Amino acid sequence: MKNVQITTTGGILSDTEVQAYVDRGRELKPGQKLIALDIALDGDYVDLSYQYEARPFERIRRITGYLVGTLDRFNNAKRAEVLDRVTHEVVDDCEDVYVDAV
């Protein structure tokens, strides 16, 4: 329960029960840090809402036939191939074309 913001509505739970819900949240997504847990009690039912720390987004691109995030694992030949690539410009100078229905 340390470093996890816990909000309980609709009743009171023991520390043991809350700790079990926190442990379950950590087991659901072991690679992510649990930052908040909202517990809503409704009679015999419990609604749990877990909030995890945002994960950094890594961009993946297709470069010379490979899906990569960065070029740091490329050897010298692949790096040269990347530098020799030709980028193509997109030009939008086409006139609108209308086709009459026959």
N, CA, C and O atoms as CSV, one atom per row, in Angstrom:
chain,resi,resn,atom,element,x,y,z
A,1,MET,N,N,0.820,-1.182,0.000
A,1,MET,CA,C,0.000,0.000,0.000
A,1,MET,C,C,0.867,1.251,0.000
A,1,MET,O,O,0.372,2.370,-0.131
A,2,LYS,N,N,2.138,1.043,0.146
A,2,LYS,CA,C,3.072,2.159,0.158
A,2,LYS,C,C,3.156,2.770,-1.239
A,2,LYS,O,O,3.264,2.038,-2.224
A,3,ASN,N,N,3.110,4.081,-1.339
A,3,ASN,CA,C,3.199,4.829,-2.596
A,3,ASN,C,C,2.029,4.581,-3.536
A,3,ASN,O,O,2.133,4.857,-4.731
A,4,VAL,N,N,0.920,4.066,-3.020
A,4,VAL,CA,C,-0.283,3.862,-3.817
A,4,VAL,C,C,-1.408,4.666,-3.178
A,4,VAL,O,O,-1.705,4.495,-1.995
A,5,GLN,N,N,-2.035,5.545,-3.961
A,5,GLN,CA,C,-3.146,6.340,-3.454
A,5,GLN,C,C,-4.400,5.478,-3.480
A,5,GLN,O,O,-4.803,4.995,-4.538
A,6,ILE,N,N,-5.016,5.284,-2.319
A,6,ILE,CA,C,-6.168,4.405,-2.210
A,6,ILE,C,C,-7.384,5.220,-1.793
A,6,ILE,O,O,-7.343,5.954,-0.806
A,7,THR,N,N,-8.473,5.084,-2.559
A,7,THR,CA,C,-9.733,5.754,-2.252
A,7,THR,C,C,-10.806,4.688,-2.120
A,7,THR,O,O,-10.999,3.872,-3.021
A,8,THR,N,N,-11.512,4.700,-0.976
A,8,THR,CA,C,-12.573,3.731,-0.735
A,8,THR,C,C,-13.885,4.472,-0.561
A,8,THR,O,O,-13.969,5.422,0.218
A,9,THR,N,N,-14.917,4.039,-1.289
A,9,THR,CA,C,-16.241,4.639,-1.148
A,9,THR,C,C,-17.265,3.544,-0.900
A,9,THR,O,O,-17.132,2.424,-1.393
A,10,GLY,N,N,-18.289,3.886,-0.127
A,10,GLY,CA,C,-19.389,2.952,0.092
A,10,GLY,C,C,-19.205,2.012,1.265
A,10,GLY,O,O,-20.040,1.130,1.469
A,11,GLY,N,N,-18.159,2.161,2.033
A,11,GLY,CA,C,-17.958,1.282,3.180
A,11,GLY,C,C,-16.517,1.320,3.666
A,11,GLY,O,O,-15.705,2.132,3.222
A,12,ILE,N,N,-16.232,0.415,4.589
A,12,ILE,CA,C,-14.896,0.351,5.202
A,12,ILE,C,C,-14.336,-1.049,4.983
A,12,ILE,O,O,-15.041,-2.046,5.136
A,13,LEU,N,N,-13.052,-1.107,4.621
A,13,LEU,CA,C,-12.357,-2.378,4.430
A,13,LEU,C,C,-11.197,-2.475,5.412
A,13,LEU,O,O,-10.647,-1.465,5.851
A,14,SER,N,N,-10.841,-3.694,5.742
A,14,SER,CA,C,-9.679,-3.894,6.612
A,14,SER,C,C,-8.403,-3.682,5.801
A,14,SER,O,O,-8.422,-3.745,4.572
A,15,ASP,N,N,-7.302,-3.432,6.494
A,15,ASP,CA,C,-6.010,-3.257,5.825
A,15,ASP,C,C,-5.607,-4.511,5.055
A,15,ASP,O,O,-4.965,-4.421,4.009
A,16,THR,N,N,-5.984,-5.680,5.571
A,16,THR,CA,C,-5.660,-6.946,4.903
A,16,THR,C,C,-6.368,-7.040,3.547
A,16,THR,O,O,-5.766,-7.459,2.558
A,17,GLU,N,N,-7.650,-6.648,3.503
A,17,GLU,CA,C,-8.404,-6.686,2.249
A,17,GLU,C,C,-7.830,-5.693,1.241
A,17,GLU,O,O,-7.671,-6.019,0.064
A,18,VAL,N,N,-7.523,-4.496,1.700
A,18,VAL,CA,C,-6.964,-3.472,0.808
A,18,VAL,C,C,-5.629,-3.949,0.257
A,18,VAL,O,O,-5.355,-3.792,-0.933
A,19,GLN,N,N,-4.800,-4.527,1.113
A,19,GLN,CA,C,-3.503,-5.023,0.656
A,19,GLN,C,C,-3.671,-6.127,-0.379
A,19,GLN,O,O,-2.881,-6.207,-1.319
A,20,ALA,N,N,-4.683,-6.982,-0.230
A,20,ALA,CA,C,-4.943,-8.043,-1.206
A,20,ALA,C,C,-5.326,-7.444,-2.559
A,20,ALA,O,O,-4.903,-7.956,-3.595
A,21,TYR,N,N,-6.122,-6.364,-2.570
A,21,TYR,CA,C,-6.492,-5.705,-3.831
A,21,TYR,C,C,-5.287,-5.024,-4.473
A,21,TYR,O,O,-5.147,-5.029,-5.696
A,22,VAL,N,N,-4.425,-4.446,-3.657
A,22,VAL,CA,C,-3.201,-3.823,-4.187
A,22,VAL,C,C,-2.299,-4.895,-4.799
A,22,VAL,O,O,-1.756,-4.704,-5.887
A,23,ASP,N,N,-2.141,-6.013,-4.107
A,23,ASP,CA,C,-1.318,-7.116,-4.634
A,23,ASP,C,C,-1.881,-7.635,-5.951
A,23,ASP,O,O,-1.125,-7.946,-6.872
A,24,ARG,N,N,-3.218,-7.728,-6.045
A,24,ARG,CA,C,-3.855,-8.183,-7.284
A,24,ARG,C,C,-3.565,-7.209,-8.428
A,24,ARG,O,O,-3.295,-7.634,-9.551
A,25,GLY,N,N,-3.620,-5.925,-8.148
A,25,GLY,CA,C,-3.322,-4.921,-9.171
A,25,GLY,C,C,-1.898,-5.018,-9.672
A,25,GLY,O,O,-1.642,-4.832,-10.861
A,26,ARG,N,N,-0.978,-5.305,-8.784
A,26,ARG,CA,C,0.429,-5.467,-9.180
A,26,ARG,C,C,0.640,-6.745,-9.973
A,26,ARG,O,O,1.497,-6.789,-10.855
A,27,GLU,N,N,-0.130,-7.785,-9.672
A,27,GLU,CA,C,-0.025,-9.048,-10.412
A,27,GLU,C,C,-0.612,-8.931,-11.816
A,27,GLU,O,O,-0.137,-9.587,-12.744
A,28,LEU,N,N,-1.646,-8.098,-11.979
A,28,LEU,CA,C,-2.281,-7.942,-13.289
A,28,LEU,C,C,-1.321,-7.370,-14.323
A,28,LEU,O,O,-1.317,-7.812,-15.472
A,29,LYS,N,N,-0.506,-6.390,-13.928
A,29,LYS,CA,C,0.447,-5.750,-14.836
A,29,LYS,C,C,1.795,-5.651,-14.126
A,29,LYS,O,O,2.137,-4.593,-13.598
A,30,PRO,N,N,2.561,-6.737,-14.109
A,30,PRO,CA,C,3.792,-6.763,-13.330
A,30,PRO,C,C,4.866,-5.774,-13.801
A,30,PRO,O,O,5.720,-5.382,-13.005
A,31,GLY,N,N,4.843,-5.369,-15.048
A,31,GLY,CA,C,5.862,-4.449,-15.545
A,31,GLY,C,C,5.552,-2.987,-15.306
A,31,GLY,O,O,6.387,-2.125,-15.580
A,32,GLN,N,N,4.355,-2.693,-14.794
A,32,GLN,CA,C,3.961,-1.306,-14.600
A,32,GLN,C,C,3.812,-0.981,-13.113
A,32,GLN,O,O,3.522,-1.852,-12.293
A,33,LYS,N,N,4.016,0.292,-12.792
A,33,LYS,CA,C,3.929,0.736,-11.405
A,33,LYS,C,C,2.498,1.168,-11.091
A,33,LYS,O,O,1.945,2.033,-11.771
A,34,LEU,N,N,1.900,0.567,-10.064
A,34,LEU,CA,C,0.558,0.913,-9.616
A,34,LEU,C,C,0.642,2.210,-8.828
A,34,LEU,O,O,1.402,2.302,-7.865
A,35,ILE,N,N,-0.140,3.226,-9.232
A,35,ILE,CA,C,-0.076,4.512,-8.538
A,35,ILE,C,C,-1.358,4.837,-7.777
A,35,ILE,O,O,-1.314,5.597,-6.809
A,36,ALA,N,N,-2.510,4.276,-8.194
A,36,ALA,CA,C,-3.756,4.576,-7.493
A,36,ALA,C,C,-4.725,3.412,-7.620
A,36,ALA,O,O,-4.708,2.660,-8.595
A,37,LEU,N,N,-5.565,3.289,-6.608
A,37,LEU,CA,C,-6.594,2.251,-6.580
A,37,LEU,C,C,-7.861,2.862,-6.015
A,37,LEU,O,O,-7.867,3.371,-4.894
A,38,ASP,N,N,-8.943,2.811,-6.798
A,38,ASP,CA,C,-10.248,3.269,-6.336
A,38,ASP,C,C,-11.095,2.044,-6.055
A,38,ASP,O,O,-11.283,1.196,-6.927
A,39,ILE,N,N,-11.610,1.952,-4.823
A,39,ILE,CA,C,-12.428,0.815,-4.403
A,39,ILE,C,C,-13.827,1.330,-4.109
A,39,ILE,O,O,-14.009,2.174,-3.233
A,40,ALA,N,N,-14.816,0.824,-4.838
A,40,ALA,CA,C,-16.211,1.195,-4.610
A,40,ALA,C,C,-16.954,-0.032,-4.105
A,40,ALA,O,O,-17.029,-1.048,-4.796
A,41,LEU,N,N,-17.508,0.064,-2.888
A,41,LEU,CA,C,-18.242,-1.040,-2.278
A,41,LEU,C,C,-19.732,-0.856,-2.518
A,41,LEU,O,O,-20.269,0.239,-2.348
A,42,ASP,N,N,-20.401,-1.949,-2.918
A,42,ASP,CA,C,-21.843,-1.927,-3.144
A,42,ASP,C,C,-22.406,-3.248,-2.631
A,42,ASP,O,O,-22.565,-4.202,-3.392
A,43,GLY,N,N,-22.702,-3.294,-1.347
A,43,GLY,CA,C,-23.199,-4.527,-0.732
A,43,GLY,C,C,-22.115,-5.593,-0.752
A,43,GLY,O,O,-21.045,-5.416,-0.168
A,44,ASP,N,N,-22.402,-6.714,-1.435
A,44,ASP,CA,C,-21.438,-7.805,-1.532
A,44,ASP,C,C,-20.460,-7.631,-2.687
A,44,ASP,O,O,-19.542,-8.435,-2.847
A,45,TYR,N,N,-20.647,-6.591,-3.491
A,45,TYR,CA,C,-19.820,-6.387,-4.688
A,45,TYR,C,C,-18.770,-5.305,-4.463
A,45,TYR,O,O,-18.987,-4.338,-3.733
A,46,VAL,N,N,-17.638,-5.498,-5.109
A,46,VAL,CA,C,-16.543,-4.538,-5.025
A,46,VAL,C,C,-16.121,-4.184,-6.446
A,46,VAL,O,O,-15.832,-5.068,-7.253
A,47,ASP,N,N,-16.086,-2.886,-6.748
A,47,ASP,CA,C,-15.641,-2.413,-8.059
A,47,ASP,C,C,-14.249,-1.816,-7.881
A,47,ASP,O,O,-14.065,-0.869,-7.115
A,48,LEU,N,N,-13.272,-2.372,-8.590
A,48,LEU,CA,C,-11.887,-1.923,-8.475
A,48,LEU,C,C,-11.472,-1.181,-9.731
A,48,LEU,O,O,-11.744,-1.629,-10.845
A,49,SER,N,N,-10.817,-0.052,-9.551
A,49,SER,CA,C,-10.305,0.717,-10.684
A,49,SER,C,C,-8.832,1.011,-10.414
A,49,SER,O,O,-8.493,1.788,-9.521
A,50,TYR,N,N,-7.960,0.374,-11.204
A,50,TYR,CA,C,-6.525,0.534,-11.038
A,50,TYR,C,C,-5.999,1.605,-11.979
A,50,TYR,O,O,-6.447,1.711,-13.121
A,51,GLN,N,N,-5.055,2.391,-11.503
A,51,GLN,CA,C,-4.380,3.385,-12.339
A,51,GLN,C,C,-2.883,3.118,-12.247
A,51,GLN,O,O,-2.314,2.994,-11.162
A,52,TYR,N,N,-2.262,3.035,-13.425
A,52,TYR,CA,C,-0.838,2.727,-13.495
A,52,TYR,C,C,-0.064,3.921,-14.042
A,52,TYR,O,O,-0.617,4.780,-14.729
A,53,GLU,N,N,1.210,3.954,-13.725
A,53,GLU,CA,C,2.075,5.014,-14.230
A,53,GLU,C,C,2.183,4.888,-15.749
A,53,GLU,O,O,2.291,3.784,-16.283
A,54,ALA,N,N,2.151,6.022,-16.433
A,54,ALA,CA,C,2.227,6.018,-17.892
A,54,ALA,C,C,3.577,5.477,-18.349
A,54,ALA,O,O,4.622,5.787,-17.779
A,55,ARG,N,N,3.518,4.655,-19.401
A,55,ARG,CA,C,4.752,4.098,-19.961
A,55,ARG,C,C,5.207,4.989,-21.109
A,55,ARG,O,O,4.379,5.510,-21.856
A,56,PRO,N,N,6.511,5.167,-21.254
A,56,PRO,CA,C,6.990,6.005,-22.364
A,56,PRO,C,C,6.680,5.342,-23.706
A,56,PRO,O,O,6.758,4.122,-23.850
A,57,PHE,N,N,6.332,6.170,-24.671
A,57,PHE,CA,C,5.977,5.693,-26.000
A,57,PHE,C,C,7.223,5.628,-26.863
A,57,PHE,O,O,7.970,6.602,-26.953
A,58,GLU,N,N,7.453,4.485,-27.498
A,58,GLU,CA,C,8.602,4.339,-28.384
A,58,GLU,C,C,8.094,4.213,-29.812
A,58,GLU,O,O,7.277,3.347,-30.124
A,59,ARG,N,N,8.589,5.088,-30.667
A,59,ARG,CA,C,8.174,5.085,-32.059
A,59,ARG,C,C,8.875,3.951,-32.802
A,59,ARG,O,O,10.089,3.779,-32.688
A,60,ILE,N,N,8.106,3.188,-33.557
A,60,ILE,CA,C,8.655,2.112,-34.378
A,60,ILE,C,C,8.447,2.497,-35.836
A,60,ILE,O,O,7.352,2.894,-36.232
A,61,ARG,N,N,9.513,2.376,-36.634
A,61,ARG,CA,C,9.441,2.715,-38.052
A,61,ARG,C,C,9.972,1.560,-38.883
A,61,ARG,O,O,10.739,0.728,-38.400
A,62,ARG,N,N,9.551,1.523,-40.137
A,62,ARG,CA,C,10.111,0.548,-41.064
A,62,ARG,C,C,11.227,1.265,-41.815
A,62,ARG,O,O,10.982,2.200,-42.577
A,63,ILE,N,N,12.438,0.815,-41.588
A,63,ILE,CA,C,13.605,1.405,-42.243
A,63,ILE,C,C,14.351,0.297,-42.961
A,63,ILE,O,O,14.774,-0.684,-42.349
A,64,THR,N,N,14.502,0.458,-44.232
A,64,THR,CA,C,15.198,-0.500,-45.103
A,64,THR,C,C,14.728,-1.940,-44.864
A,64,THR,O,O,15.524,-2.879,-44.855
A,65,GLY,N,N,13.419,-2.086,-44.671
A,65,GLY,CA,C,12.847,-3.423,-44.546
A,65,GLY,C,C,12.794,-3.962,-43.129
A,65,GLY,O,O,12.325,-5.082,-42.927
A,66,TYR,N,N,13.255,-3.210,-42.139
A,66,TYR,CA,C,13.255,-3.680,-40.757
A,66,TYR,C,C,12.381,-2.767,-39.905
A,66,TYR,O,O,12.340,-1.559,-40.137
A,67,LEU,N,N,11.682,-3.332,-38.922
A,67,LEU,CA,C,10.942,-2.537,-37.962
A,67,LEU,C,C,11.878,-2.227,-36.803
A,67,LEU,O,O,12.306,-3.128,-36.082
A,68,VAL,N,N,12.193,-0.945,-36.628
A,68,VAL,CA,C,13.157,-0.550,-35.602
A,68,VAL,C,C,12.667,0.696,-34.881
A,68,VAL,O,O,11.862,1.463,-35.409
A,69,GLY,N,N,13.167,0.881,-33.665
A,69,GLY,CA,C,12.896,2.098,-32.916
A,69,GLY,C,C,14.032,3.085,-33.075
A,69,GLY,O,O,13.808,4.286,-33.226
A,70,THR,N,N,15.251,2.578,-33.042
A,70,THR,CA,C,16.434,3.423,-33.212
A,70,THR,C,C,17.410,2.711,-34.145
A,70,THR,O,O,17.253,1.528,-34.448
A,71,LEU,N,N,18.405,3.446,-34.588
A,71,LEU,CA,C,19.385,2.885,-35.518
A,71,LEU,C,C,20.653,2.394,-34.819
A,71,LEU,O,O,21.594,1.972,-35.491
A,72,ASP,N,N,20.699,2.438,-33.506
A,72,ASP,CA,C,21.937,2.122,-32.791
A,72,ASP,C,C,22.367,0.659,-32.905
A,72,ASP,O,O,23.520,0.347,-32.608
A,73,ARG,N,N,21.487,-0.243,-33.320
A,73,ARG,CA,C,21.888,-1.649,-33.480
A,73,ARG,C,C,22.279,-1.991,-34.909
A,73,ARG,O,O,22.653,-3.129,-35.195
A,74,PHE,N,N,22.195,-1.007,-35.818
A,74,PHE,CA,C,22.569,-1.241,-37.210
A,74,PHE,C,C,24.083,-1.273,-37.353
A,74,PHE,O,O,24.801,-0.543,-36.670
A,75,ASN,N,N,24.557,-2.132,-38.252
A,75,ASN,CA,C,25.989,-2.140,-38.540
A,75,ASN,C,C,26.290,-1.025,-39.554
A,75,ASN,O,O,25.377,-0.329,-39.999
A,76,ASN,N,N,27.561,-0.858,-39.913
A,76,ASN,CA,C,27.959,0.250,-40.787
A,76,ASN,C,C,27.275,0.189,-42.153
A,76,ASN,O,O,26.894,1.225,-42.698
A,77,ALA,N,N,27.118,-0.998,-42.704
A,77,ALA,CA,C,26.489,-1.128,-44.020
A,77,ALA,C,C,25.026,-0.688,-43.967
A,77,ALA,O,O,24.562,0.011,-44.868
A,78,LYS,N,N,24.291,-1.090,-42.920
A,78,LYS,CA,C,22.894,-0.691,-42.793
A,78,LYS,C,C,22.780,0.809,-42.546
A,78,LYS,O,O,21.859,1.449,-43.053
A,79,ARG,N,N,23.701,1.374,-41.775
A,79,ARG,CA,C,23.687,2.829,-41.534
A,79,ARG,C,C,23.917,3.584,-42.837
A,79,ARG,O,O,23.279,4.609,-43.082
A,80,ALA,N,N,24.820,3.089,-43.671
A,80,ALA,CA,C,25.078,3.721,-44.970
A,80,ALA,C,C,23.841,3.622,-45.858
A,80,ALA,O,O,23.516,4.558,-46.588
A,81,GLU,N,N,23.159,2.488,-45.791
A,81,GLU,CA,C,21.937,2.313,-46.577
A,81,GLU,C,C,20.867,3.321,-46.149
A,81,GLU,O,O,20.135,3.851,-46.985
A,82,VAL,N,N,20.784,3.579,-44.854
A,82,VAL,CA,C,19.825,4.563,-44.349
A,82,VAL,C,C,20.185,5.957,-44.863
A,82,VAL,O,O,19.301,6.714,-45.265
A,83,LEU,N,N,21.468,6.300,-44.854
A,83,LEU,CA,C,21.900,7.617,-45.321
A,83,LEU,C,C,21.684,7.790,-46.821
A,83,LEU,O,O,21.481,8.912,-47.285
A,84,ASP,N,N,21.724,6.704,-47.585
A,84,ASP,CA,C,21.550,6.769,-49.037
A,84,ASP,C,C,20.090,6.746,-49.482
A,84,ASP,O,O,19.807,6.857,-50.675
A,85,ARG,N,N,19.176,6.606,-48.552
A,85,ARG,CA,C,17.759,6.552,-48.926
A,85,ARG,C,C,17.322,7.853,-49.580
A,85,ARG,O,O,17.813,8.930,-49.243
A,86,VAL,N,N,16.406,7.738,-50.505
A,86,VAL,CA,C,15.845,8.904,-51.182
A,86,VAL,C,C,14.452,9.139,-50.616
A,86,VAL,O,O,13.602,8.250,-50.654
A,87,THR,N,N,14.222,10.327,-50.099
A,87,THR,CA,C,12.891,10.650,-49.611
A,87,THR,C,C,12.103,11.300,-50.736
A,87,THR,O,O,12.635,12.110,-51.495
A,88,HIS,N,N,10.858,10.945,-50.832
A,88,HIS,CA,C,10.016,11.451,-51.908
A,88,HIS,C,C,9.050,12.486,-51.356
A,88,HIS,O,O,8.486,12.332,-50.273
A,89,GLU,N,N,8.879,13.535,-52.128
A,89,GLU,CA,C,8.010,14.621,-51.731
A,89,GLU,C,C,6.596,14.327,-52.211
A,89,GLU,O,O,6.405,13.807,-53.311
A,90,VAL,N,N,5.626,14.653,-51.404
A,90,VAL,CA,C,4.235,14.486,-51.797
A,90,VAL,C,C,3.742,15.831,-52.293
A,90,VAL,O,O,3.753,16.821,-51.562
A,91,VAL,N,N,3.309,15.854,-53.545
A,91,VAL,CA,C,2.839,17.093,-54.151
A,91,VAL,C,C,1.352,16.968,-54.405
A,91,VAL,O,O,0.892,15.991,-54.996
A,92,ASP,N,N,0.608,17.953,-53.959
A,92,ASP,CA,C,-0.840,17.927,-54.144
A,92,ASP,C,C,-1.237,19.032,-55.115
A,92,ASP,O,O,-1.855,20.020,-54.721
A,93,ASP,N,N,-0.876,18.859,-56.398
A,93,ASP,CA,C,-1.229,19.867,-57.392
A,93,ASP,C,C,-2.240,19.338,-58.396
A,93,ASP,O,O,-2.411,19.899,-59.478
A,94,CYS,N,N,-2.908,18.251,-58.024
A,94,CYS,CA,C,-3.905,17.658,-58.923
A,94,CYS,C,C,-5.198,18.471,-58.825
A,94,CYS,O,O,-5.582,18.931,-57.750
A,95,GLU,N,N,-5.846,18.632,-59.954
A,95,GLU,CA,C,-7.147,19.297,-59.976
A,95,GLU,C,C,-8.199,18.302,-59.542
A,95,GLU,O,O,-8.030,17.090,-59.678
A,96,ASP,N,N,-9.296,18.837,-59.013
A,96,ASP,CA,C,-10.406,17.968,-58.629
A,96,ASP,C,C,-11.003,17.352,-59.905
A,96,ASP,O,O,-11.228,18.052,-60.892
A,97,VAL,N,N,-11.245,16.091,-59.874
A,97,VAL,CA,C,-11.793,15.384,-61.013
A,97,VAL,C,C,-13.185,14.908,-60.660
A,97,VAL,O,O,-13.379,14.231,-59.651
A,98,TYR,N,N,-14.152,15.259,-61.486
A,98,TYR,CA,C,-15.531,14.843,-61.263
A,98,TYR,C,C,-15.936,13.891,-62.373
A,98,TYR,O,O,-15.648,14.125,-63.547
A,99,VAL,N,N,-16.593,12.834,-61.995
A,99,VAL,CA,C,-17.070,11.851,-62.960
A,99,VAL,C,C,-18.577,11.852,-62.912
A,99,VAL,O,O,-19.181,11.669,-61.855
A,100,ASP,N,N,-19.182,12.062,-64.074
A,100,ASP,CA,C,-20.646,12.049,-64.144
A,100,ASP,C,C,-21.141,10.619,-64.143
A,100,ASP,O,O,-20.606,9.760,-64.844
A,101,ALA,N,N,-22.165,10.372,-63.351
A,101,ALA,CA,C,-22.769,9.040,-63.333
A,101,ALA,C,C,-23.555,8.849,-64.600
A,101,ALA,O,O,-24.293,9.740,-65.020
A,102,VAL,N,N,-23.406,7.703,-65.212
A,102,VAL,CA,C,-24.080,7.422,-66.478
A,102,VAL,C,C,-25.347,6.651,-66.226
A,102,VAL,O,O,-26.063,6.315,-67.169
